[in-house]
Amino acid sequence: MIIHWYNYRRPHSAIGFVTPAAKHSGRAEEIIKERQRKLERARALRSRRNKQNKSKKQLFSNEKNNDDKKKKSQL
């Protein structure tokens, strides 16, 4: 039972966090490439989302500054 877990379920850091069974069957490269593809996609989405949030913050900041200027000019 422990041998099955060790070889088929437990990812090993020394072989790229894949199981020994995946490494021996030749699937390790495929698994690693798939992980890399997912990471790149997640980074691109996060970057896009951060840029959108930044532009929204700048818009809010500009509106607030304009309101502050109007208030000061009315005094």
A tleap script that builds the chain and sets N, CA, C and O, in Angstrom:
source leaprc.protein.ff14SB
mol = sequence {
  NMET ILE ILE HIE TRP TYR ASN TYR ARG ARG
  PRO HIE SER ALA ILE GLY PHE VAL THR PRO
  ALA ALA LYS HIE SER GLY ARG ALA GLU GLU
  ILE ILE LYS GLU ARG GLN ARG LYS LEU GLU
  ARG ALA ARG ALA LEU ARG SER ARG ARG ASN
  LYS GLN ASN LYS SER LYS LYS GLN LEU PHE
  SER ASN GLU LYS ASN ASN ASP ASP LYS LYS
  LYS LYS SER GLN CLEU
}
set mol.1.N position { 0.818 -1.189 0.000 }
set mol.1.CA position { 0.000 0.000 0.000 }
set mol.1.C position { 0.869 1.263 0.000 }
set mol.1.O position { 0.619 2.179 -0.783 }
set mol.2.N position { 1.872 1.321 0.858 }
set mol.2.CA position { 2.722 2.508 0.907 }
set mol.2.C position { 3.564 2.640 -0.358 }
set mol.2.O position { 3.876 3.755 -0.776 }
set mol.3.N position { 3.927 1.543 -0.959 }
set mol.3.CA position { 4.712 1.587 -2.200 }
set mol.3.C position { 3.880 2.200 -3.317 }
set mol.3.O position { 4.392 3.000 -4.100 }
set mol.4.N position { 2.615 1.836 -3.400 }
set mol.4.CA position { 1.725 2.403 -4.412 }
set mol.4.C position { 1.605 3.913 -4.204 }
set mol.4.O position { 1.711 4.679 -5.162 }
set mol.5.N position { 1.386 4.339 -2.975 }
set mol.5.CA position { 1.276 5.771 -2.672 }
set mol.5.C position { 2.568 6.496 -3.050 }
set mol.5.O position { 2.540 7.561 -3.666 }
set mol.6.N position { 3.689 5.906 -2.672 }
set mol.6.CA position { 4.995 6.528 -2.903 }
set mol.6.C position { 5.281 6.684 -4.398 }
set mol.6.O position { 5.832 7.700 -4.822 }
set mol.7.N position { 4.914 5.696 -5.184 }
set mol.7.CA position { 5.230 5.713 -6.608 }
set mol.7.C position { 4.176 6.400 -7.481 }
set mol.7.O position { 4.511 6.928 -8.542 }
set mol.8.N position { 2.924 6.404 -7.060 }
set mol.8.CA position { 1.844 6.888 -7.923 }
set mol.8.C position { 1.126 8.136 -7.413 }
set mol.8.O position { 0.423 8.788 -8.185 }
set mol.9.N position { 1.280 8.481 -6.154 }
set mol.9.CA position { 0.518 9.600 -5.588 }
set mol.9.C position { 1.387 10.742 -5.085 }
set mol.9.O position { 0.981 11.903 -5.143 }
set mol.10.N position { 2.555 10.430 -4.602 }
set mol.10.CA position { 3.401 11.435 -3.949 }
set mol.10.C position { 4.350 12.086 -4.949 }
set mol.10.O position { 5.220 11.409 -5.495 }
set mol.11.N position { 4.199 13.403 -5.203 }
set mol.11.CA position { 5.144 14.098 -6.082 }
set mol.11.C position { 6.485 14.288 -5.362 }
set mol.11.O position { 6.516 14.560 -4.162 }
set mol.12.N position { 7.555 14.148 -6.078 }
set mol.12.CA position { 8.896 14.257 -5.509 }
set mol.12.C position { 9.577 15.528 -5.989 }
set mol.12.O position { 9.574 15.820 -7.185 }
set mol.13.N position { 10.149 16.270 -5.086 }
set mol.13.CA position { 10.788 17.540 -5.438 }
set mol.13.C position { 12.018 17.339 -6.331 }
set mol.13.O position { 12.295 18.176 -7.189 }
set mol.14.N position { 12.738 16.268 -6.144 }
set mol.14.CA position { 13.973 16.041 -6.902 }
set mol.14.C position { 13.715 15.757 -8.381 }
set mol.14.O position { 14.626 15.882 -9.200 }
set mol.15.N position { 12.499 15.380 -8.728 }
set mol.15.CA position { 12.191 15.084 -10.132 }
set mol.15.C position { 11.099 16.020 -10.658 }
set mol.15.O position { 10.303 15.635 -11.514 }
set mol.16.N position { 11.069 17.244 -10.140 }
set mol.16.CA position { 10.159 18.262 -10.674 }
set mol.16.C position { 8.745 18.184 -10.150 }
set mol.16.O position { 7.812 18.618 -10.827 }
set mol.17.N position { 8.567 17.648 -8.973 }
set mol.17.CA position { 7.249 17.511 -8.339 }
set mol.17.C position { 6.277 16.714 -9.208 }
set mol.17.O position { 5.113 17.084 -9.364 }
set mol.18.N position { 6.769 15.632 -9.759 }
set mol.18.CA position { 5.927 14.634 -10.419 }
set mol.18.C position { 6.142 13.315 -9.689 }
set mol.18.O position { 7.092 13.167 -8.921 }
set mol.19.N position { 5.268 12.378 -9.930 }
set mol.19.CA position { 5.420 11.075 -9.278 }
set mol.19.C position { 6.479 10.252 -10.008 }
set mol.19.O position { 6.726 10.473 -11.193 }
set mol.20.N position { 7.095 9.321 -9.320 }
set mol.20.CA position { 8.048 8.444 -9.995 }
set mol.20.C position { 7.406 7.698 -11.172 }
set mol.20.O position { 8.052 7.481 -12.197 }
set mol.21.N position { 6.162 7.315 -11.027 }
set mol.21.CA position { 5.478 6.604 -12.112 }
set mol.21.C position { 5.364 7.490 -13.349 }
set mol.21.O position { 5.555 7.015 -14.468 }
set mol.22.N position { 5.056 8.770 -13.159 }
set mol.22.CA position { 4.960 9.691 -14.290 }
set mol.22.C position { 6.332 9.895 -14.936 }
set mol.22.O position { 6.447 9.977 -16.159 }
set mol.23.N position { 7.340 9.973 -14.123 }
set mol.23.CA position { 8.705 10.143 -14.637 }
set mol.23.C position { 9.135 8.924 -15.459 }
set mol.23.O position { 9.683 9.062 -16.553 }
set mol.24.N position { 8.879 7.740 -14.922 }
set mol.24.CA position { 9.294 6.512 -15.613 }
set mol.24.C position { 8.481 6.258 -16.870 }
set mol.24.O position { 8.986 5.655 -17.816 }
set mol.25.N position { 7.249 6.701 -16.898 }
set mol.25.CA position { 6.413 6.464 -18.083 }
set mol.25.C position { 6.625 7.522 -19.159 }
set mol.25.O position { 6.077 7.410 -20.256 }
set mol.26.N position { 7.434 8.570 -18.849 }
set mol.26.CA position { 7.715 9.606 -19.830 }
set mol.26.C position { 6.710 10.748 -19.840 }
set mol.26.O position { 6.766 11.596 -20.730 }
set mol.27.N position { 5.806 10.796 -18.892 }
set mol.27.CA position { 4.788 11.843 -18.839 }
set mol.27.C position { 5.254 13.082 -18.092 }
set mol.27.O position { 4.549 14.091 -18.087 }
set mol.28.N position { 6.414 13.033 -17.465 }
set mol.28.CA position { 6.877 14.147 -16.632 }
set mol.28.C position { 7.008 15.438 -17.440 }
set mol.28.O position { 6.561 16.493 -16.990 }
set mol.29.N position { 7.607 15.369 -18.615 }
set mol.29.CA position { 7.781 16.575 -19.443 }
set mol.29.C position { 6.432 17.181 -19.814 }
set mol.29.O position { 6.261 18.399 -19.781 }
set mol.30.N position { 5.490 16.334 -20.163 }
set mol.30.CA position { 4.143 16.793 -20.518 }
set mol.30.C position { 3.473 17.489 -19.324 }
set mol.30.O position { 2.853 18.540 -19.482 }
set mol.31.N position { 3.601 16.906 -18.155 }
set mol.31.CA position { 3.012 17.474 -16.936 }
set mol.31.C position { 3.651 18.822 -16.625 }
set mol.31.O position { 2.949 19.777 -16.293 }
set mol.32.N position { 4.956 18.908 -16.727 }
set mol.32.CA position { 5.671 20.149 -16.426 }
set mol.32.C position { 5.307 21.232 -17.437 }
set mol.32.O position { 5.107 22.384 -17.053 }
set mol.33.N position { 5.218 20.888 -18.710 }
set mol.33.CA position { 4.835 21.868 -19.736 }
set mol.33.C position { 3.414 22.376 -19.505 }
set mol.33.O position { 3.145 23.566 -19.669 }
set mol.34.N position { 2.519 21.493 -19.131 }
set mol.34.CA position { 1.140 21.888 -18.843 }
set mol.34.C position { 1.084 22.841 -17.650 }
set mol.34.O position { 0.343 23.823 -17.672 }
set mol.35.N position { 1.858 22.555 -16.621 }
set mol.35.CA position { 1.924 23.456 -15.459 }
set mol.35.C position { 2.424 24.830 -15.875 }
set mol.35.O position { 1.876 25.854 -15.466 }
set mol.36.N position { 3.474 24.842 -16.695 }
set mol.36.CA position { 4.051 26.103 -17.148 }
set mol.36.C position { 3.032 26.902 -17.955 }
set mol.36.O position { 2.923 28.117 -17.791 }
set mol.37.N position { 2.293 26.231 -18.816 }
set mol.37.CA position { 1.268 26.893 -19.620 }
set mol.37.C position { 0.208 27.528 -18.723 }
set mol.37.O position { -0.212 28.662 -18.953 }
set mol.38.N position { -0.219 26.794 -17.705 }
set mol.38.CA position { -1.227 27.316 -16.772 }
set mol.38.C position { -0.689 28.513 -15.980 }
set mol.38.O position { -1.403 29.492 -15.765 }
set mol.39.N position { 0.568 28.427 -15.552 }
set mol.39.CA position { 1.172 29.539 -14.817 }
set mol.39.C position { 1.264 30.798 -15.676 }
set mol.39.O position { 0.969 31.899 -15.211 }
set mol.40.N position { 1.675 30.627 -16.934 }
set mol.40.CA position { 1.784 31.773 -17.832 }
set mol.40.C position { 0.421 32.413 -18.065 }
set mol.40.O position { 0.310 33.638 -18.101 }
set mol.41.N position { -0.602 31.605 -18.223 }
set mol.41.CA position { -1.955 32.129 -18.420 }
set mol.41.C position { -2.433 32.879 -17.178 }
set mol.41.O position { -3.016 33.957 -17.287 }
set mol.42.N position { -2.189 32.313 -16.010 }
set mol.42.CA position { -2.598 32.955 -14.762 }
set mol.42.C position { -1.858 34.285 -14.570 }
set mol.42.O position { -2.452 35.267 -14.124 }
set mol.43.N position { -0.580 34.316 -14.901 }
set mol.43.CA position { 0.183 35.560 -14.775 }
set mol.43.C position { -0.353 36.634 -15.718 }
set mol.43.O position { -0.471 37.798 -15.336 }
set mol.44.N position { -0.676 36.241 -16.943 }
set mol.44.CA position { -1.220 37.204 -17.910 }
set mol.44.C position { -2.564 37.749 -17.434 }
set mol.44.O position { -2.814 38.951 -17.526 }
set mol.45.N position { -3.420 36.879 -16.932 }
set mol.45.CA position { -4.723 37.326 -16.425 }
set mol.45.C position { -4.557 38.252 -15.223 }
set mol.45.O position { -5.245 39.267 -15.116 }
set mol.46.N position { -3.653 37.902 -14.331 }
set mol.46.CA position { -3.412 38.728 -13.146 }
set mol.46.C position { -2.865 40.091 -13.552 }
set mol.46.O position { -3.275 41.113 -13.001 }
set mol.47.N position { -1.952 40.114 -14.505 }
set mol.47.CA position { -1.379 41.367 -14.971 }
set mol.47.C position { -2.462 42.254 -15.583 }
set mol.47.O position { -2.518 43.452 -15.306 }
set mol.48.N position { -3.309 41.670 -16.402 }
set mol.48.CA position { -4.400 42.414 -17.028 }
set mol.48.C position { -5.344 42.967 -15.963 }
set mol.48.O position { -5.753 44.126 -16.033 }
set mol.49.N position { -5.684 42.148 -14.989 }
set mol.49.CA position { -6.592 42.567 -13.920 }
set mol.49.C position { -5.966 43.691 -13.089 }
set mol.49.O position { -6.649 44.647 -12.720 }
set mol.50.N position { -4.672 43.575 -12.797 }
set mol.50.CA position { -3.993 44.614 -12.022 }
set mol.50.C position { -3.946 45.937 -12.779 }
set mol.50.O position { -4.098 47.003 -12.182 }
set mol.51.N position { -3.737 45.869 -14.087 }
set mol.51.CA position { -3.720 47.100 -14.885 }
set mol.51.C position { -5.093 47.765 -14.872 }
set mol.51.O position { -5.193 48.989 -14.779 }
set mol.52.N position { -6.153 46.959 -14.966 }
set mol.52.CA position { -7.507 47.511 -14.926 }
set mol.52.C position { -7.781 48.146 -13.577 }
set mol.52.O position { -8.356 49.232 -13.510 }
set mol.53.N position { -7.381 47.488 -12.510 }
set mol.53.CA position { -7.591 48.036 -11.163 }
set mol.53.C position { -6.803 49.323 -10.970 }
set mol.53.O position { -7.284 50.264 -10.338 }
set mol.54.N position { -5.607 49.360 -11.509 }
set mol.54.CA position { -4.778 50.560 -11.377 }
set mol.54.C position { -5.430 51.731 -12.091 }
set mol.54.O position { -5.459 52.843 -11.563 }
set mol.55.N position { -5.956 51.489 -13.290 }
set mol.55.CA position { -6.588 52.586 -14.023 }
set mol.55.C position { -7.857 53.054 -13.310 }
set mol.55.O position { -8.170 54.245 -13.336 }
set mol.56.N position { -8.587 52.146 -12.678 }
set mol.56.CA position { -9.770 52.538 -11.913 }
set mol.56.C position { -9.371 53.381 -10.706 }
set mol.56.O position { -10.045 54.359 -10.381 }
set mol.57.N position { -8.283 53.008 -10.043 }
set mol.57.CA position { -7.807 53.774 -8.895 }
set mol.57.C position { -7.371 55.172 -9.328 }
set mol.57.O position { -7.641 56.152 -8.634 }
set mol.58.N position { -6.701 55.263 -10.470 }
set mol.58.CA position { -6.267 56.565 -10.961 }
set mol.58.C position { -7.476 57.431 -11.304 }
set mol.58.O position { -7.482 58.628 -11.018 }
set mol.59.N position { -8.485 56.840 -11.907 }
set mol.59.CA position { -9.692 57.573 -12.246 }
set mol.59.C position { -10.351 58.104 -10.983 }
set mol.59.O position { -10.745 59.269 -10.929 }
set mol.60.N position { -10.472 57.263 -9.976 }
set mol.60.CA position { -11.067 57.683 -8.704 }
set mol.60.C position { -10.227 58.781 -8.062 }
set mol.60.O position { -10.762 59.756 -7.535 }
set mol.61.N position { -8.914 58.615 -8.109 }
set mol.61.CA position { -8.004 59.592 -7.527 }
set mol.61.C position { -8.154 60.943 -8.228 }
set mol.61.O position { -8.180 61.982 -7.568 }
set mol.62.N position { -8.251 60.937 -9.551 }
set mol.62.CA position { -8.416 62.179 -10.300 }
set mol.62.C position { -9.737 62.855 -9.969 }
set mol.62.O position { -9.785 64.076 -9.823 }
set mol.63.N position { -10.800 62.084 -9.849 }
set mol.63.CA position { -12.105 62.643 -9.499 }
set mol.63.C position { -12.057 63.275 -8.111 }
set mol.63.O position { -12.612 64.353 -7.899 }
set mol.64.N position { -11.403 62.615 -7.177 }
set mol.64.CA position { -11.297 63.126 -5.818 }
set mol.64.C position { -10.502 64.429 -5.796 }
set mol.64.O position { -10.881 65.380 -5.112 }
set mol.65.N position { -9.404 64.472 -6.542 }
set mol.65.CA position { -8.592 65.688 -6.606 }
set mol.65.C position { -9.384 66.843 -7.200 }
set mol.65.O position { -9.284 67.974 -6.725 }
set mol.66.N position { -10.168 66.567 -8.234 }
set mol.66.CA position { -10.983 67.615 -8.836 }
set mol.66.C position { -12.022 68.128 -7.853 }
set mol.66.O position { -12.266 69.333 -7.783 }
set mol.67.N position { -12.636 67.234 -7.095 }
set mol.67.CA position { -13.620 67.639 -6.085 }
set mol.67.C position { -12.970 68.496 -5.008 }
set mol.67.O position { -13.549 69.485 -4.560 }
set mol.68.N position { -11.749 68.109 -4.590 }
set mol.68.CA position { -11.021 68.872 -3.574 }
set mol.68.C position { -10.692 70.273 -4.087 }
set mol.68.O position { -10.793 71.250 -3.344 }
set mol.69.N position { -10.303 70.368 -5.346 }
set mol.69.CA position { -9.978 71.679 -5.929 }
set mol.69.C position { -11.218 72.566 -5.981 }
set mol.69.O position { -11.132 73.762 -5.703 }
set mol.70.N position { -12.362 71.999 -6.330 }
set mol.70.CA position { -13.607 72.759 -6.396 }
set mol.70.C position { -13.977 73.288 -5.016 }
set mol.70.O position { -14.392 74.438 -4.871 }
set mol.71.N position { -13.823 72.446 -4.016 }
set mol.71.CA position { -14.148 72.855 -2.649 }
set mol.71.C position { -13.246 73.993 -2.193 }
set mol.71.O position { -13.709 74.939 -1.556 }
set mol.72.N position { -11.937 73.901 -2.524 }
set mol.72.CA position { -10.996 74.943 -2.117 }
set mol.72.C position { -11.302 76.252 -2.829 }
set mol.72.O position { -11.192 77.324 -2.234 }
set mol.73.N position { -11.684 76.170 -4.094 }
set mol.73.CA position { -11.968 77.401 -4.851 }
set mol.73.C position { -13.253 78.069 -4.354 }
set mol.73.O position { -13.414 79.281 -4.496 }
set mol.74.N position { -14.156 77.295 -3.781 }
set mol.74.CA position { -15.409 77.857 -3.275 }
set mol.74.C position { -15.192 78.571 -1.939 }
set mol.74.O position { -16.009 79.401 -1.541 }
set mol.75.N position { -14.099 78.253 -1.252 }
set mol.75.CA position { -13.831 78.881 0.046 }
set mol.75.C position { -13.324 80.243 -0.153 }
set mol.75.O position { -13.037 80.942 0.818 }
savepdb mol mol.pdb
quit
